[in-house]
Every structure is written in C-alpha cells, then in structure tokens.
Amino acid sequence: MEKSKVLIIGGTGYLGKRLVKASLRLGHETYVLHRAEIGVDIEKVEKLLSFKKKGAHLVCGSFDDHQSLVNAVKSVDVVICAISGVHIRSHQILLQLKLVDAIKEAGNVKRFLPSEFGTDPARMEDAMEPGRITFDDKMVVRRAIEEAKIPFTYVSANCFAGYFLGGLCQPGLIIPPTDRVFLHGDGNQKAIYVDEDDIAMYTLKTIDDPRTLNKTLYIRPPKNILSQREVVETWENLIGKELDKVSISKQDFLANMKGCLANFEIGEGGEEASKLYPKVHYISVDEYLKRYL
C-alpha cells in the first residue's frame, strides 16, 4: 500500500518536531506548515531547514489565511496538528476550528489527527481549572470534526515522560531530585507515562491503519503503568539511594483529581497502541530515567 502524504502543523514544537522525524523515518512524504511572519526566530528557522535537509517539504501557511490552509491540505492525504494546548504555555486549541473549515473545503483529506496527545478529554468531565479549559476546548474541536464528517483518529498518550518522569511526578519539576520527593497522598495512584518520541512513532503508525479510523488510539505501554511511588523507587534503585518522602494531601494537590487515568476499559471506540504495534520498542520508565544519571 502506498504511504500517505502527511502535513504536520506545529512541526517546530515540542511534540511536532518528533512527529516530523517519525514521519520521515517511516517513509512518508512529509510537509511542514510554517508561517511567513516567522520574524527572527532563528531556532525555528534552523529546525525548518533541518527538516528540509532530511527531505521534508516546507509549506507556507497561516491560521489567519484560510486559502493558504486549504492549499496546504489539498497537497496531502493526512493532516496532523500539534499546536500547543498546554494551559501553562500558549493555548491555541480552538485555532483548529479554522483548520477543520479548511479540511472540509478541500475535501481530499483521508484522516485528521487534531492536537490531543494527552489524557482523553472525553473522560475528563470532572477535571478542575485551569486544566479543564484544555479538555473542554478539545471536545469543541472533536464535535466540529465529527459534524463536518472528517475522518479522524484521536491520540491519547496520557503523561508525557519529559514533564512527569523527569521530576518524579512533582508539579513544576522536570529534573529528578536526589534528596527529597513530595508524594501525592500515599503515592499509589497509577498513571501512564510515555516517551515523546514513542508518542510520535505510534501516531505515525496509525495514520494508514484502518483499525484506528474514527477511533481513539490509547498509548498505554504496559511496563509504564506505574504509581508515583513506583517511579520514585525506580529512580532510587538507579542512584542507589533512598529519598526522604513528604506526603501532600489530595486536598492540597488539585492535579491529583483524575489527572491521568489508567483504570478504564478502552471499549469499541478505541484501540491500544502497544497491542496494535508490538514491534515498536517503547522506552520504559527505567530506561527513560537513566538519562539523568
């Protein structure tokens, strides 16, 4: 089967650059959207040029220019959006409504993967502010996609390893401590941690797979379903030292309110990535934490 042509939006971002890399690695003809008004952001320009050197096509377009979006999506089969939806950084999720309009007008896209990649927003009705804003906006985009009858795949990757494992699941920390760690409650609530390069690879694996059409792809690597206490113990084993542990009550830790869900059945509307693609070698928590030694 001929591989789909892929357009990646947000390709210079944290996850986007990994999606571009995975797309090229798997042999897809890869297009990366970039704005003409890039200014003097030299790091972004260098990333774009590195993509071009590896074989990607650079396409000029903007959310402020509808026709440029239509022209961009007309050249591909699959559109993947990775614009930021993190409430602590730039929050741009609803910009995708303009992309939905462009895809609907173009009429040729076989699959659209919107910017999701975290916890499944459909399961986050009890989420608290400020994170709830992200989940609500993602559901607005989902409804627009489905009302426009655009073929889709939603990707739920749960907890990004860089943001969660690096700081041993402590908010605001991305480097593991060597003396003390704060546990959320008893530290036994399970979560799912996924390396960002693995998220990208699983995402690109799914785009030509009929099994994931109009479904949610859940990335749940079995070795990486761990509690915070188990993550801490993994780090302690690596450094050969036990950390002092301080418990934070659930009342004092809002993000503990169903922030990452590991205890639900996927059901008919979804598929699990590590089962669909067992040949993908995903990075385990132990492997991931070794980079900090």
Protein Blocks (a to p, Z undefined) as FASTA:
>chain_A
ZZdddddehklmmklmmmmmmmmmnopacdddddfklojafklmmmmmmmmmnopacddd
dfklmklmmmmmmmpmbdcdfbdfbfklccfklmmmmmmmmmmmnopafbdcddehiacf
klmmmbccfklmmmmmmmmmmmmmmmnopacddddehjafklmmmnnopghiabdcfkbc
cdehjlpaccddddfklmmmmmmmmmmmmklgoiacddddfklmccfklmmmmmmmmnop
acddddddfklmmklnopbccbbcebjmbccfklmmmmbccddfklmmmmmZZ
